Amino acid sequence: MTEPIPSITLPPANNPLLEGEWLQERLLRWLDTEFIPEAINKKIAQRAAQIFVRQRMEGENDLGSLVIAIVTEMQAFDFSKSFYGEFAIANAVSDLLLESLGIDHCCGQ
């Protein structure tokens, strides 16, 4: 029988604004290198980081809940000038956070 995937909990946020700056910078770098640099990438990274910071300031530490919040709130973002969508952004944020925790995000390991 398969086992459920355990949730991943981030350490409590000591400085959510600093975390947000880090995330915005890393996400922008990822956006610009994954396809091509676009002006809209900066706005995407800013919005995703803003959602992340607010969630962390509200005490959210569960990675899955953070990803759901980003997907949900990024649905209102206008992606018409981008190759990306809300799911790609939320998944990228998840991968960046896992990487920062030293967790390999490839292949569910």
Secondary structure, DSSP 8 states (H G I E B T S, - for coil): --------B----S-HHHHHHHHHHHHHHHHHHHS---THHHHHHHHHHHHHHHHHHTT--BHHHHHHHHHHHHTTS--TTSS--HHHHHHHHHHHHHHHTT---GGG-
